[in-house]
């Protein structure tokens, strides 16, 4: 069995712990405490942006403090296009001192925040907006959750490692999905099935269609699966197929990948017409929403 790695998190930026070895002296390097936000969707609100209803948009969520004692925060966001262009950060609110605060972001707010977006004609299916906070501490320190490239601004492996709070908030631009059978071709370079969010097994790719989950993934020989997994062939670079069915009239389909414990997982996703929608090489996919889009005709 593979070695199980234990990851100890140091929330650099948010919790900077600069320690040193005991050299027999009396010097002490101080611990600077930071802060973590906590985003929450307002009950009953959409967690996506429907391309056909963009001009009537209202993204409702709250921003609170998960950890720490910041004096204020600014609400910011990046816009990442389906083609990979990054806009921003745009600023939606500044110097917020009362937490939590509720927001209802409109299309006008988005157009005002990003100079590259002037109308719905500049918005495409597969685009996404990533909201984050910029905290100010009592000593004047400013802590941004995302850096200028829209990436996590601390040293932990990724945001999926921290489960207590939602520390960034993403909305994808979607369309009603094309109904039919979608084929997921799964690979494992080590030949022992998938180890995803558990070093011995874990979840599969979860496709949520109008609130109903379907899950596919390779079985692991180390622990039983919690879903109907696909047995993997023994040997190097196992390859297997699984099917996700999207029914007629579906309004929304979201594809989520749980992560890759050892960087051994690869997969391709094909639409009902066998068109390639997403290709991910070994170890390329990070935990989170997969950009799988095929609009209903």
C-alpha positions as a Markdown table, in Angstrom:
| # | Residue | x | y | z |
|---|---|---|---|---|
| 1 | Unk | 0.0 | 0.0 | 0.0 |
| 2 | Unk | 1.1 | 3.5 | -0.6 |
| 3 | Unk | 2.6 | 5.6 | 2.1 |
| 4 | Unk | 0.0 | 7.9 | 3.7 |
| 5 | Unk | 1.2 | 11.4 | 3.9 |
| 6 | Unk | 0.1 | 13.5 | 6.9 |
| 7 | Unk | -0.2 | 17.2 | 6.0 |
| 8 | Unk | 0.1 | 19.7 | 8.8 |
| 9 | Unk | -1.4 | 23.0 | 7.8 |
| 10 | Unk | 0.3 | 26.3 | 8.5 |
| 11 | Unk | -2.0 | 29.0 | 7.3 |
| 12 | Unk | 0.8 | 31.3 | 6.2 |
| 13 | Unk | -0.7 | 34.8 | 5.4 |
| 14 | Unk | -3.6 | 34.0 | 7.6 |
| 15 | Unk | -1.6 | 32.4 | 10.5 |
| 16 | Unk | 2.1 | 33.1 | 9.9 |
| 17 | Unk | 4.1 | 30.9 | 12.2 |
| 18 | Unk | 7.8 | 31.7 | 11.7 |
| 19 | Unk | 9.5 | 29.4 | 14.3 |
| 20 | Unk | 13.1 | 28.4 | 14.6 |
| 21 | Unk | 15.1 | 25.5 | 16.1 |
| 22 | Unk | 16.0 | 25.7 | 19.8 |
| 23 | Unk | 19.6 | 27.0 | 19.7 |
| 24 | Unk | 19.9 | 27.3 | 23.4 |
| 25 | Unk | 19.3 | 31.0 | 23.4 |
| 26 | Unk | 16.4 | 33.2 | 24.6 |
| 27 | Unk | 15.3 | 34.6 | 21.2 |
| 28 | Unk | 11.6 | 34.0 | 20.3 |
| 29 | Unk | 10.1 | 34.7 | 16.9 |
| 30 | Unk | 6.6 | 36.0 | 17.5 |
| 31 | Unk | 3.4 | 34.4 | 16.0 |
| 32 | Unk | 1.3 | 36.8 | 13.9 |
| 33 | Unk | -2.4 | 35.9 | 13.9 |
| 34 | Unk | -4.3 | 36.6 | 10.7 |
| 35 | Unk | -7.9 | 35.9 | 9.7 |
| 36 | Unk | -10.1 | 33.6 | 7.6 |
| 37 | Unk | -13.4 | 34.6 | 6.0 |
| 38 | Unk | -16.6 | 32.5 | 5.9 |
| 39 | Unk | -18.8 | 32.9 | 2.9 |
| 40 | Unk | -22.4 | 31.5 | 3.0 |
| 41 | Unk | -25.1 | 31.3 | 0.4 |
| 42 | Unk | -28.3 | 33.0 | 1.4 |
| 43 | Unk | -31.0 | 30.3 | 1.7 |
| 44 | Unk | -33.0 | 29.7 | -1.5 |
| 45 | Unk | -30.5 | 31.6 | -3.6 |
| 46 | Unk | -28.9 | 30.2 | -6.8 |
| 47 | Unk | -25.3 | 29.1 | -6.6 |
| 48 | Unk | -24.7 | 29.6 | -10.3 |
| 49 | Unk | -25.2 | 32.3 | -13.0 |
| 50 | Unk | -27.6 | 31.4 | -15.8 |
| 51 | Unk | -26.4 | 32.9 | -19.0 |
| 52 | Unk | -30.0 | 33.6 | -20.2 |
| 53 | Unk | -30.9 | 35.5 | -17.0 |
| 54 | Unk | -27.7 | 37.5 | -16.6 |
| 55 | Unk | -29.3 | 40.9 | -16.8 |
| 56 | Unk | -31.7 | 40.0 | -13.9 |
| 57 | Unk | -28.8 | 38.6 | -11.8 |
| 58 | Unk | -28.9 | 38.7 | -8.0 |
| 59 | Unk | -26.1 | 36.7 | -6.3 |
| 60 | Unk | -27.0 | 36.6 | -2.6 |
| 61 | Unk | -24.5 | 35.6 | 0.0 |
| 62 | Unk | -23.1 | 36.6 | 3.4 |
| 63 | Unk | -19.5 | 37.3 | 4.3 |
| 64 | Unk | -18.5 | 36.7 | 7.9 |
| 65 | Unk | -15.3 | 36.0 | 9.9 |
| 66 | Unk | -14.3 | 32.4 | 10.3 |
| 67 | Unk | -11.1 | 33.0 | 12.4 |
| 68 | Unk | -9.2 | 36.0 | 13.7 |
| 69 | Unk | -10.1 | 39.6 | 14.6 |
| 70 | Unk | -9.7 | 41.8 | 11.5 |
| 71 | Unk | -10.7 | 45.4 | 11.8 |
| 72 | Unk | -12.3 | 45.5 | 8.4 |
| 73 | Unk | -12.5 | 43.8 | 5.0 |
| 74 | Unk | -12.9 | 44.7 | 1.3 |
| 75 | Unk | -15.0 | 42.4 | -0.9 |
| 76 | Unk | -13.1 | 41.7 | -4.2 |
| 77 | Unk | -13.4 | 39.3 | -7.0 |
| 78 | Unk | -11.7 | 37.9 | -10.1 |
| 79 | Unk | -13.4 | 37.0 | -13.3 |
| 80 | Unk | -12.0 | 34.0 | -15.1 |
| 81 | Unk | -13.1 | 33.4 | -18.6 |
| 82 | Unk | -13.7 | 30.0 | -20.1 |
| 83 | Unk | -10.7 | 30.8 | -22.4 |
| 84 | Unk | -8.5 | 31.3 | -19.4 |
| 85 | Unk | -8.3 | 35.1 | -19.3 |
| 86 | Unk | -8.2 | 36.6 | -15.8 |
| 87 | Unk | -9.9 | 40.0 | -15.1 |
| 88 | Unk | -9.5 | 42.0 | -12.0 |
| 89 | Unk | -9.5 | 42.0 | -9.1 |
| 90 | Unk | -12.6 | 44.2 | -9.1 |
| 91 | Unk | -13.8 | 45.8 | -5.8 |
| 92 | Unk | -17.4 | 45.4 | -4.8 |
| 93 | Unk | -17.3 | 46.9 | -1.2 |
| 94 | Unk | -14.7 | 48.6 | 1.0 |
| 95 | Unk | -14.0 | 49.1 | 4.7 |
| 96 | Unk | -16.7 | 46.7 | 6.0 |
| 97 | Unk | -16.5 | 46.8 | 9.8 |
| 98 | Unk | -19.7 | 45.0 | 10.8 |
| 99 | Unk | -19.8 | 41.2 | 10.3 |
| 100 | Unk | -21.4 | 39.2 | 8.8 |
| 101 | Unk | -22.7 | 41.3 | 5.9 |
| 102 | Unk | -25.2 | 40.2 | 3.3 |
| 103 | Unk | -24.8 | 41.0 | -0.4 |
| 104 | Unk | -27.0 | 40.8 | -3.5 |
| 105 | Unk | -24.6 | 41.3 | -6.4 |
| 106 | Unk | -26.2 | 42.4 | -9.7 |
| 107 | Unk | -25.1 | 42.4 | -13.3 |
| 108 | Unk | -24.6 | 46.1 | -13.0 |
| 109 | Unk | -22.2 | 45.6 | -10.1 |
| 110 | Unk | -20.2 | 43.1 | -12.2 |
| 111 | Unk | -20.0 | 45.4 | -15.2 |
| 112 | Unk | -18.9 | 48.3 | -12.9 |
| 113 | Unk | -16.2 | 46.1 | -11.3 |
| 114 | Unk | -14.6 | 44.7 | -14.5 |
| 115 | Unk | -13.8 | 47.1 | -17.4 |
| 116 | Unk | -13.5 | 44.1 | -19.8 |
| 117 | Unk | -17.2 | 43.3 | -19.2 |
| 118 | Unk | -19.7 | 45.8 | -20.7 |
| 119 | Unk | -22.7 | 43.7 | -21.5 |
| 120 | Unk | -23.9 | 40.1 | -21.5 |
| 121 | Unk | -22.2 | 39.8 | -25.0 |
| 122 | Unk | -18.9 | 39.7 | -23.1 |
| 123 | Unk | -20.0 | 36.8 | -20.9 |
| 124 | Unk | -19.7 | 33.2 | -21.9 |
| 125 | Unk | -20.8 | 29.8 | -20.6 |
| 126 | Unk | -17.9 | 28.4 | -18.5 |
| 127 | Unk | -16.8 | 31.8 | -17.2 |
| 128 | Unk | -16.7 | 32.2 | -13.4 |
| 129 | Unk | -16.5 | 34.9 | -10.8 |
| 130 | Unk | -14.4 | 34.3 | -7.6 |
| 131 | Unk | -15.3 | 36.4 | -4.6 |
| 132 | Unk | -12.7 | 36.8 | -1.9 |
| 133 | Unk | -11.8 | 39.1 | 1.0 |
| 134 | Unk | -9.0 | 41.5 | 1.6 |
| 135 | Unk | -8.6 | 41.8 | 5.4 |
| 136 | Unk | -7.1 | 44.7 | 7.3 |
| 137 | Unk | -5.7 | 43.9 | 10.8 |
| 138 | Unk | -5.3 | 46.3 | 13.8 |
| 139 | Unk | -1.6 | 46.8 | 13.0 |
| 140 | Unk | -2.4 | 47.8 | 9.4 |
| 141 | Unk | -1.4 | 44.5 | 7.8 |
| 142 | Unk | -3.5 | 43.7 | 4.7 |
| 143 | Unk | -4.2 | 40.0 | 3.9 |
| 144 | Unk | -5.7 | 39.0 | 0.6 |
| 145 | Unk | -7.2 | 35.5 | 0.3 |
| 146 | Unk | -6.2 | 35.3 | -3.4 |
| 147 | Unk | -3.0 | 36.7 | -4.9 |
| 148 | Unk | -2.8 | 38.7 | -8.1 |
| 149 | Unk | -3.0 | 35.5 | -10.2 |
| 150 | Unk | -6.3 | 34.5 | -8.5 |
| 151 | Unk | -4.5 | 31.7 | -6.7 |
| 152 | Unk | -4.5 | 30.7 | -3.0 |
| 153 | Unk | -2.4 | 33.2 | -1.0 |
| 154 | Unk | -1.0 | 30.9 | 1.6 |
| 155 | Unk | 1.2 | 27.8 | 1.8 |
| 156 | Unk | -1.4 | 25.0 | 2.4 |
| 157 | Unk | -1.9 | 22.7 | -0.6 |
| 158 | Unk | -5.2 | 24.1 | -1.6 |
| 159 | Unk | -8.5 | 25.4 | -0.3 |
| 160 | Unk | -10.1 | 22.0 | -0.2 |
| 161 | Unk | -7.8 | 21.1 | 2.8 |
| 162 | Unk | -9.7 | 23.6 | 5.0 |
| 163 | Unk | -13.3 | 22.5 | 5.6 |
| 164 | Unk | -14.5 | 24.6 | 8.5 |
| 165 | Unk | -15.2 | 27.7 | 6.4 |
| 166 | Unk | -15.9 | 28.7 | 2.9 |
| 167 | Unk | -13.0 | 31.1 | 2.3 |
| 168 | Unk | -13.7 | 32.0 | -1.3 |
| 169 | Unk | -17.0 | 31.9 | -3.2 |
| 170 | Unk | -17.3 | 31.0 | -6.9 |
| 171 | Unk | -20.2 | 31.2 | -9.3 |
| 172 | Unk | -20.0 | 29.6 | -12.7 |
| 173 | Unk | -21.9 | 30.8 | -15.8 |
| 174 | Unk | -24.0 | 27.9 | -16.9 |
| 175 | Unk | -26.7 | 26.9 | -19.4 |
| 176 | Unk | -29.2 | 24.1 | -19.4 |
| 177 | Unk | -27.2 | 20.9 | -20.2 |
| 178 | Unk | -27.7 | 18.8 | -23.3 |
| 179 | Unk | -29.6 | 15.6 | -22.2 |
| 180 | Unk | -28.1 | 12.2 | -22.8 |
| 181 | Unk | -25.4 | 9.8 | -21.7 |
| 182 | Unk | -22.0 | 11.3 | -20.9 |
| 183 | Unk | -19.0 | 9.0 | -20.9 |
| 184 | Unk | -16.3 | 9.4 | -18.3 |
| 185 | Unk | -13.1 | 7.6 | -19.3 |
| 186 | Unk | -11.0 | 7.1 | -16.1 |
| 187 | Unk | -7.3 | 6.4 | -15.8 |
| 188 | Unk | -4.9 | 5.6 | -13.0 |
| 189 | Unk | -1.2 | 5.6 | -13.6 |
| 190 | Unk | -0.3 | 3.3 | -10.7 |
| 191 | Unk | -2.9 | 0.7 | -11.6 |
| 192 | Unk | -4.6 | 0.5 | -8.2 |
| 193 | Unk | -7.8 | 2.5 | -8.8 |
| 194 | Unk | -8.5 | 5.9 | -7.5 |
| 195 | Unk | -7.4 | 7.5 | -4.2 |
| 196 | Unk | -9.1 | 10.9 | -4.2 |
| 197 | Unk | -10.1 | 12.7 | -1.0 |
| 198 | Unk | -9.0 | 9.7 | 1.1 |
| 199 | Unk | -5.4 | 8.3 | 0.8 |
| 200 | Unk | -6.9 | 4.8 | 0.6 |
| 201 | Unk | -10.0 | 5.5 | -1.6 |
| 202 | Unk | -12.5 | 8.3 | -1.3 |
| 203 | Unk | -15.2 | 9.9 | -3.3 |
| 204 | Unk | -15.7 | 9.8 | -7.1 |
| 205 | Unk | -16.6 | 12.5 | -9.6 |
| 206 | Unk | -20.0 | 13.8 | -8.4 |
| 207 | Unk | -22.4 | 15.2 | -11.0 |
| 208 | Unk | -25.3 | 17.1 | -9.5 |
| 209 | Unk | -28.3 | 17.4 | -11.8 |
| 210 | Unk | -31.0 | 19.7 | -10.4 |
| 211 | Unk | -30.1 | 18.7 | -6.9 |
| 212 | Unk | -29.7 | 14.9 | -7.6 |
| 213 | Unk | -26.2 | 13.4 | -7.3 |
| 214 | Unk | -24.6 | 10.8 | -9.6 |
| 215 | Unk | -21.2 | 9.5 | -8.7 |
| 216 | Unk | -18.6 | 7.7 | -10.8 |
| 217 | Unk | -15.0 | 6.6 | -10.0 |
| 218 | Unk | -12.6 | 3.7 | -10.0 |
| 219 | Unk | -12.8 | 1.3 | -7.1 |
| 220 | Unk | -9.8 | 1.3 | -4.7 |
| 221 | Unk | -8.6 | -2.1 | -3.3 |
| 222 | Unk | -7.8 | -0.6 | 0.0 |
| 223 | Unk | -11.2 | 0.4 | 1.4 |
| 224 | Unk | -14.8 | -0.2 | 0.4 |
| 225 | Unk | -16.4 | 2.5 | -1.7 |
| 226 | Unk | -19.4 | 4.4 | -0.5 |
| 227 | Unk | -20.9 | 4.5 | -4.1 |
| 228 | Unk | -21.2 | 2.1 | -7.0 |
| 229 | Unk | -17.6 | 2.4 | -8.2 |
| 230 | Unk | -16.1 | 0.9 | -11.4 |
| 231 | Unk | -13.7 | -2.0 | -10.8 |
| 232 | Unk | -10.2 | -1.2 | -12.2 |
| 233 | Unk | -8.1 | -3.7 | -14.0 |
| 234 | Unk | -5.0 | -4.7 | -12.2 |
| 235 | Unk | -1.7 | -3.5 | -13.5 |
| 236 | Unk | 0.0 | -0.3 | -14.7 |
| 237 | Unk | -2.3 | 2.5 | -16.1 |
| 238 | Unk | -5.7 | 1.0 | -15.5 |
| 239 | Unk | -8.4 | 2.4 | -17.8 |
| 240 | Unk | -12.2 | 2.2 | -17.2 |
| 241 | Unk | -15.4 | 3.9 | -18.4 |
| 242 | Unk | -18.5 | 5.0 | -16.6 |
| 243 | Unk | -21.7 | 6.7 | -17.7 |
| 244 | Unk | -23.5 | 9.8 | -16.3 |
| 245 | Unk | -27.1 | 10.3 | -17.6 |
| 246 | Unk | -28.6 | 13.8 | -17.8 |
| 247 | Unk | -32.4 | 13.7 | -18.4 |
| 248 | Unk | -34.5 | 15.7 | -20.7 |
| 249 | Unk | -35.5 | 19.1 | -19.2 |
| 250 | Unk | -32.6 | 19.4 | -16.8 |
| 251 | Unk | -31.8 | 22.9 | -15.8 |
| 252 | Unk | -28.4 | 22.6 | -14.2 |
| 253 | Unk | -25.6 | 20.1 | -14.1 |
| 254 | Unk | -22.5 | 20.6 | -11.9 |
| 255 | Unk | -19.5 | 18.3 | -12.1 |
| 256 | Unk | -17.2 | 18.1 | -9.0 |
| 257 | Unk | -13.9 | 16.3 | -8.7 |
| 258 | Unk | -12.8 | 15.4 | -5.1 |
| 259 | Unk | -9.1 | 15.7 | -5.6 |
| 260 | Unk | -6.1 | 13.4 | -6.3 |
| 261 | Unk | -4.2 | 12.1 | -3.3 |
| 262 | Unk | -1.2 | 10.9 | -5.2 |
| 263 | Unk | -1.2 | 12.7 | -8.6 |
| 264 | Unk | -2.1 | 9.5 | -10.4 |
| 265 | Unk | -5.6 | 10.2 | -11.7 |
| 266 | Unk | -6.5 | 11.2 | -15.3 |
| 267 | Unk | -9.8 | 11.3 | -17.1 |
| 268 | Unk | -11.7 | 12.5 | -20.2 |
| 269 | Unk | -15.4 | 13.4 | -20.3 |
| 270 | Unk | -17.4 | 13.0 | -23.5 |
| 271 | Unk | -20.8 | 14.3 | -24.4 |
| 272 | Unk | -23.8 | 12.4 | -25.7 |
| 273 | Unk | -22.5 | 12.8 | -29.3 |
| 274 | Unk | -19.0 | 11.5 | -28.2 |
| 275 | Unk | -17.6 | 15.1 | -28.3 |
| 276 | Unk | -14.6 | 15.6 | -26.0 |
| 277 | Unk | -15.7 | 18.1 | -23.3 |
| 278 | Unk | -12.8 | 17.9 | -20.8 |
| 279 | Unk | -9.4 | 16.2 | -20.8 |
| 280 | Unk | -7.3 | 15.9 | -17.6 |
| 281 | Unk | -3.9 | 14.3 | -17.6 |
| 282 | Unk | -2.4 | 12.4 | -14.7 |
| 283 | Unk | -2.4 | 14.7 | -11.6 |
| 284 | Unk | -3.7 | 17.7 | -13.5 |
| 285 | Unk | -7.2 | 18.1 | -11.9 |
| 286 | Unk | -7.5 | 19.9 | -8.6 |
| 287 | Unk | -10.4 | 19.4 | -6.2 |
| 288 | Unk | -13.5 | 21.5 | -7.1 |
| 289 | Unk | -15.9 | 22.2 | -9.9 |
| 290 | Unk | -14.9 | 20.8 | -13.3 |
| 291 | Unk | -15.5 | 23.1 | -16.4 |
| 292 | Unk | -17.8 | 20.6 | -18.2 |
| 293 | Unk | -20.3 | 22.5 | -20.4 |
| 294 | Unk | -22.6 | 21.3 | -23.3 |
| 295 | Unk | -25.6 | 23.5 | -23.7 |
| 296 | Unk | -29.0 | 22.0 | -24.7 |
| 297 | Unk | -29.8 | 22.6 | -28.3 |
